[in-house]
Amino acid sequence: MLYRSAISRQACFANRAFSAQRFASTKSLRDTLKEIIPAKQEQLKKLKAEHGDTVVGEVKVENIIGGMRGLKAMLWEASVLDPVEGIRFHGLSIPDCQKVLPAAPGGKEIIPESMLWLLLTGQVPSAEQTLALSQELAAKGALPKFVEDLVDSFPRTLHPMTQLGMGVAALNHDSAFQAAYERGMKKPEYWVHTLEDCIDLIARLPALAARIYRNVYAPGTPLAPVDGSLDLVGNYANMLGYGENHSLTEYLRLYIALHGDHEGGNASAHAAHLVGSTLADPYLSYSAALFALAGPLHGLANQEVLRWQMAMQAELGADITEEKIEAYLWKTLKSGQVVPGYGHGVLRNPDPRFIALQEFCDGKPELKASPIIQLVNQTFKVAPGVLKAHGKTKNPYPNVDATSGCVLYHYGLTEFKYYTVIFGVSRALGALTQLVWARALGLPLERPKSMSMDALSKFIADSK
Ligand SMILES: CC(C)(COP(=O)(O)OP(=O)(O)OC[C@H]1O[C@@H](n2cnc3c(N)ncnc32)[C@H](O)[C@@H]1OP(=O)(O)O)[C@@H](O)C(=O)NCCC(=O)NCCS
């Protein structure tokens, strides 16, 4: 049995009563999309015509000066983030996805190909569809020679995220969307060529990301070619040099699948959406997302958590008690730093992605015994209470990054600066899905109105 059996998935599916989701068959990804896009276009047309002037919320001055936090102002199809429940992908929670989405050959965790299919179509793929997508991605996974040469020319000291963003931008040399646009394609064709670029880009990300890893951390060592018999993450792990480590490969599958999308307003997803709205091709759009991800308030948190937990470990020594952790947490807060891995812009509960990664750790004796993972668990027992007592953060609970880097570290992937690159491989699933839908729905150029402080003050005075 290559993938989880369709029967067991169907049973889970029925139990979870996801009746609105249609169970998919052997139909190709393109045919599936062709079938569902007209209904979505119709839905949008109706919304616009019948409810275009319905008020959804109000804009306060604090929204304008506060990073537009919480403003409902963009359309995003693939996922919705509930502050308490966490992320849902087309209505499916993370535990739902873990029950119904196919796993990789010989594995148990969600395979990112099945998550990509779900994000793109809103349907749970069959084992055959997942396998076909895996095979297509592997067949398209090799980098063009000029991109290899470009990446090889970067200094080792250039940050891996800068290298990733530049490599992705350079891949637009082969953009199907750009070529078709130059030929004068019609609007209904936009999504077709966007999809081709998105699939090609997702296929090539592992080879690009692994080449950067090799060049920065193990220059001169051989790099495995893309293997047509492996799935996306199987290839990625193999090219990173961890192909024999099945636990790490499974962890990467789970992490990359779960981290693939987190609504549209986060900085990386929004950057891709904004740049894509200019009809820039998916490579340019996603490179913008990667540069947003490279910021310390966004994608760097997992490396910060690891750094902080290791400093705690070094200071507290062998006999680590909850009292000592509590004192260390207060020390961190009193020195004016944030507790990394805790808090969230939207979530107000423990992040279900954190819980899923914890469960993964619980199922692996080597992770349960790992001192750094034990420290993550002990910290989880103490930190919410301390953060509540501190009284500042709106969410005293862990986010996904509270544990993600520590698992990579345990398995030997110890190069902190590289962790955001793995996040970048993952986030492509959601950001590129939305580009396809933005083109299918004919969404316009994004152009919010900005205001100066003087204009705001005048508005306030006039409205009194
Ligand atoms: C994620 C994060 C940036 C969200 O920021 P936010 O939306 O502004 O969060 P809040 O509205 O809860 O912030 C309110 C206050 O609590 C503070 N706060 C938030 N999370 C905190 C944390 N983990 N430790 C200490 N203080 C925290 C904020 O700095 C802010 O303080 P201020 O009023 O002095 O500026 C923030 O929680 C954070 O910095 N967490 C640590 C880094 C991290 O884990 N990032 C990964 C996110 S997936």
The ligand as an SDF file (V2000), in Angstrom:
LIG
                    3D

 48 50  0  0  0  0  0  0  0  0999 V2000
    3.9520   37.1960   17.3560 C   0  0  0  0  0  0  0  0  0  0  0  0
    3.9820   38.6150   17.8680 C   0  0  0  0  0  0  0  0  0  0  0  0
    4.9480   39.4560   16.9860 C   0  0  0  0  0  0  0  0  0  0  0  0
    2.5620   39.2080   17.7860 C   0  0  0  0  0  0  0  0  0  0  0  0
    2.6380   40.5600   18.1390 O   0  0  0  0  0  0  0  0  0  0  0  0
    1.3480   41.3880   18.5090 P   0  0  0  0  0  0  0  0  0  0  0  0
    0.2280   41.0520   17.5990 O   0  0  0  0  0  0  0  0  0  0  0  0
    1.7460   42.8160   18.6120 O   0  0  0  0  0  0  0  0  0  0  0  0
    1.0020   40.7820   19.9570 O   0  0  0  0  0  0  0  0  0  0  0  0
    0.1440   41.4500   21.1210 P   0  0  0  0  0  0  0  0  0  0  0  0
   -0.9360   42.3250   20.5740 O   0  0  0  0  0  0  0  0  0  0  0  0
   -0.2400   40.3420   22.0320 O   0  0  0  0  0  0  0  0  0  0  0  0
    1.2300   42.4040   21.8200 O   0  0  0  0  0  0  0  0  0  0  0  0
    0.8870   43.2020   22.9420 C   0  0  0  0  0  0  0  0  0  0  0  0
    2.1150   43.4320   23.7930 C   0  0  0  0  0  0  0  0  0  0  0  0
    2.5530   42.1650   24.3080 O   0  0  0  0  0  0  0  0  0  0  0  0
    3.8960   41.9570   23.9730 C   0  0  0  0  0  0  0  0  0  0  0  0
    4.1230   40.5490   23.6660 N   0  0  0  0  0  0  0  0  0  0  0  0
    3.5430   39.8150   22.6960 C   0  0  0  0  0  0  0  0  0  0  0  0
    4.0610   38.5770   22.6850 N   0  0  0  0  0  0  0  0  0  0  0  0
    4.9740   38.5390   23.6550 C   0  0  0  0  0  0  0  0  0  0  0  0
    5.8640   37.5550   24.0900 C   0  0  0  0  0  0  0  0  0  0  0  0
    5.9250   36.3530   23.5180 N   0  0  0  0  0  0  0  0  0  0  0  0
    6.6850   37.8450   25.1080 N   0  0  0  0  0  0  0  0  0  0  0  0
    6.6400   39.0670   25.6980 C   0  0  0  0  0  0  0  0  0  0  0  0
    5.8370   40.0580   25.3210 N   0  0  0  0  0  0  0  0  0  0  0  0
    5.0150   39.7900   24.2920 C   0  0  0  0  0  0  0  0  0  0  0  0
    4.1220   42.7810   22.7150 C   0  0  0  0  0  0  0  0  0  0  0  0
    5.5080   43.0480   22.5130 O   0  0  0  0  0  0  0  0  0  0  0  0
    3.3060   44.0070   23.0150 C   0  0  0  0  0  0  0  0  0  0  0  0
    4.0490   44.8070   23.8760 O   0  0  0  0  0  0  0  0  0  0  0  0
    4.0400   46.4290   23.7160 P   0  0  0  0  0  0  0  0  0  0  0  0
    2.6230   46.8430   24.0030 O   0  0  0  0  0  0  0  0  0  0  0  0
    5.0210   46.8910   24.7280 O   0  0  0  0  0  0  0  0  0  0  0  0
    4.4410   46.7250   22.3020 O   0  0  0  0  0  0  0  0  0  0  0  0
    4.4230   38.6570   19.3540 C   0  0  0  0  0  0  0  0  0  0  0  0
    3.5530   37.8550   20.1170 O   0  0  0  0  0  0  0  0  0  0  0  0
    5.8500   38.2150   19.5310 C   0  0  0  0  0  0  0  0  0  0  0  0
    6.7790   39.0200   19.3830 O   0  0  0  0  0  0  0  0  0  0  0  0
    6.0680   36.8810   19.8760 N   0  0  0  0  0  0  0  0  0  0  0  0
    7.3980   36.3620   20.0210 C   0  0  0  0  0  0  0  0  0  0  0  0
    8.0150   36.0920   18.6430 C   0  0  0  0  0  0  0  0  0  0  0  0
    7.3270   34.9260   17.9310 C   0  0  0  0  0  0  0  0  0  0  0  0
    7.1110   33.8770   18.4970 O   0  0  0  0  0  0  0  0  0  0  0  0
    7.0030   35.1220   16.6390 N   0  0  0  0  0  0  0  0  0  0  0  0
    6.4030   34.0760   15.8310 C   0  0  0  0  0  0  0  0  0  0  0  0
    4.9990   34.3530   15.4940 C   0  0  0  0  0  0  0  0  0  0  0  0
    4.2380   33.0180   14.6210 S   0  0  0  0  0  0  0  0  0  0  0  0
  1  2  1  0
  2  3  1  0
  2  4  1  0
  2 36  1  0
  4  5  1  0
  5  6  1  0
  6  7  2  0
  6  8  1  0
  6  9  1  0
  9 10  1  0
 10 11  2  0
 10 12  1  0
 10 13  1  0
 13 14  1  0
 14 15  1  0
 15 16  1  0
 15 30  1  0
 16 17  1  0
 17 18  1  0
 17 28  1  0
 18 19  1  0
 18 27  1  0
 19 20  2  0
 20 21  1  0
 21 22  1  0
 21 27  2  0
 22 23  1  0
 22 24  2  0
 24 25  1  0
 25 26  2  0
 26 27  1  0
 28 29  1  0
 28 30  1  0
 30 31  1  0
 31 32  1  0
 32 33  2  0
 32 34  1  0
 32 35  1  0
 36 37  1  0
 36 38  1  0
 38 39  2  0
 38 40  1  0
 40 41  1  0
 41 42  1  0
 42 43  1  0
 43 44  2  0
 43 45  1  0
 45 46  1  0
 46 47  1  0
 47 48  1  0
M  END
$$$$
